[in-house]
Amino acid sequence: MMSSRIWLTITIILTLLLGLVLGILVDRLIMLDHWYSGQQWTAQDIIQEHLLARLSRKLDLRKSQIQAIGGILRLQAVEIKNAKHNFQVKLMHIKEKTQNDIEKHLYPKQREKFTRLITSHQKRWKKICQQ
């Protein structure tokens, strides 16, 4: 017969494993539910869902609070996306202005070389970004 200490150890290990497996299954079910709803998951969506789940666990949130906070997080994601887009547009304008200002100070042959350099640089970055 096994001693009570061994049984206790086995029970604790099995309980921990069961908790781990159930946690993974619940996480996957939430992902599947979102996937079957036809919505595309983005990295931001996953971060929001994990943050919302963690807040819910840690703060013992009610369903109405989870819905309200989820809405706040989705609104934040839209605002961040818009800010990134606005930043990229502004950055492109600054780069174009800089290139135009530089070209004003170049001779025709230098301007041609400069244009080739810029084009080459853009192609390299496009390749890097696509990897």
C-alpha positions as CSV (number, residue, x, y, z in Angstrom):
1,M,0.0,0.0,0.0
2,M,1.1,3.5,-0.8
3,S,1.7,5.9,2.0
4,S,-0.6,8.9,2.5
5,R,2.3,11.2,1.5
6,I,2.6,9.6,-2.0
7,W,-1.2,9.8,-2.5
8,L,-1.2,13.5,-1.5
9,T,1.7,14.2,-4.0
10,I,-0.1,12.4,-6.8
11,T,-3.4,14.2,-6.0
12,I,-1.7,17.6,-6.1
13,I,0.1,16.8,-9.4
14,L,-3.1,15.5,-11.0
15,T,-5.0,18.6,-9.8
16,L,-2.4,20.9,-11.2
17,L,-2.3,19.1,-14.6
18,L,-6.1,19.1,-14.7
19,G,-6.1,22.9,-14.1
20,L,-3.5,23.4,-16.8
21,V,-5.4,21.3,-19.3
22,L,-8.8,23.0,-18.5
23,G,-7.1,26.5,-18.8
24,I,-5.7,25.6,-22.2
25,L,-9.1,24.2,-23.4
26,V,-11.0,27.2,-22.3
27,D,-8.5,29.5,-24.0
28,R,-8.8,27.5,-27.2
29,L,-12.7,27.5,-27.0
30,I,-12.7,31.3,-26.8
31,M,-10.4,31.4,-29.8
32,L,-12.6,29.0,-31.7
33,D,-15.7,30.9,-30.8
34,H,-14.1,34.1,-32.2
35,W,-12.9,32.3,-35.3
36,Y,-16.3,30.7,-36.1
37,S,-17.9,34.1,-35.7
38,G,-16.1,35.0,-38.9
39,Q,-14.0,37.7,-37.4
40,Q,-10.3,37.9,-38.1
41,W,-8.0,37.8,-35.1
42,T,-5.2,40.3,-34.9
43,A,-2.4,40.5,-32.4
44,Q,-4.2,43.4,-30.9
45,D,-7.4,41.4,-30.5
46,I,-5.5,38.6,-28.7
47,I,-3.8,41.1,-26.4
48,Q,-7.1,42.7,-25.6
49,E,-8.8,39.3,-24.9
50,H,-6.0,38.2,-22.6
51,L,-6.0,41.6,-20.8
52,L,-9.8,41.5,-20.4
53,A,-9.6,37.9,-19.1
54,R,-6.9,38.8,-16.6
55,L,-8.7,41.9,-15.4
56,S,-11.9,39.8,-15.0
57,R,-10.0,37.2,-12.9
58,K,-8.0,39.6,-10.8
59,L,-10.9,42.1,-10.2
60,D,-13.8,39.5,-10.1
61,L,-15.6,41.6,-12.8
62,R,-19.3,41.1,-13.5
63,K,-20.6,40.4,-17.0
64,S,-21.7,44.0,-17.5
65,Q,-18.3,45.3,-16.4
66,I,-16.6,42.9,-18.8
67,Q,-18.7,44.1,-21.7
68,A,-18.1,47.8,-20.8
69,I,-14.3,47.3,-20.3
70,G,-14.2,45.2,-23.5
71,G,-15.8,48.1,-25.4
72,I,-13.2,50.6,-23.9
73,L,-10.4,48.3,-25.0
74,R,-11.8,48.0,-28.6
75,L,-12.2,51.8,-28.8
76,Q,-8.6,52.2,-27.6
77,A,-7.4,49.8,-30.4
78,V,-9.2,51.9,-33.0
79,E,-7.6,55.1,-31.7
80,I,-4.2,53.5,-31.7
81,K,-4.7,52.2,-35.3
82,N,-5.7,55.7,-36.4
83,A,-2.8,57.3,-34.6
84,K,-0.4,54.8,-36.3
85,H,-1.9,55.6,-39.7
86,N,-1.7,59.4,-39.2
87,F,1.9,59.0,-38.1
88,Q,2.8,57.0,-41.2
89,V,1.1,59.6,-43.5
90,K,2.9,62.5,-41.7
91,L,6.2,60.6,-41.9
92,M,5.8,60.1,-45.7
93,H,5.1,63.8,-46.2
94,I,8.2,64.7,-44.2
95,K,10.4,62.2,-46.2
96,E,9.0,63.6,-49.5
97,K,9.6,67.2,-48.5
98,T,13.2,66.3,-47.4
99,Q,13.9,64.6,-50.7
100,N,12.5,67.5,-52.7
101,D,14.6,70.0,-50.6
102,I,17.7,68.0,-51.2
103,E,17.0,67.7,-54.9
104,K,16.8,71.5,-55.2
105,H,20.5,71.7,-54.3
106,L,21.7,69.0,-56.7
107,Y,22.9,69.3,-60.3
108,P,20.9,67.3,-62.9
109,K,23.3,64.3,-62.9
110,Q,23.4,64.3,-59.1
111,R,19.7,64.4,-59.0
112,E,19.5,61.3,-61.3
113,K,21.9,59.4,-59.0
114,F,20.0,60.6,-55.9
115,T,16.7,59.4,-57.4
116,R,18.2,56.0,-58.2
117,L,19.6,55.8,-54.6
118,I,16.1,56.5,-53.2
119,T,14.5,54.0,-55.5
120,S,17.1,51.3,-54.6
121,H,16.6,52.1,-50.9
122,Q,12.8,51.8,-51.2
123,K,13.1,48.4,-53.0
124,R,15.4,47.0,-50.3
125,W,13.0,48.1,-47.5
126,K,10.0,46.6,-49.4
127,K,11.8,43.3,-49.5
128,I,12.8,43.4,-45.9
129,C,9.2,44.3,-44.8
130,Q,7.7,41.5,-46.8
131,Q,9.9,38.8,-45.1
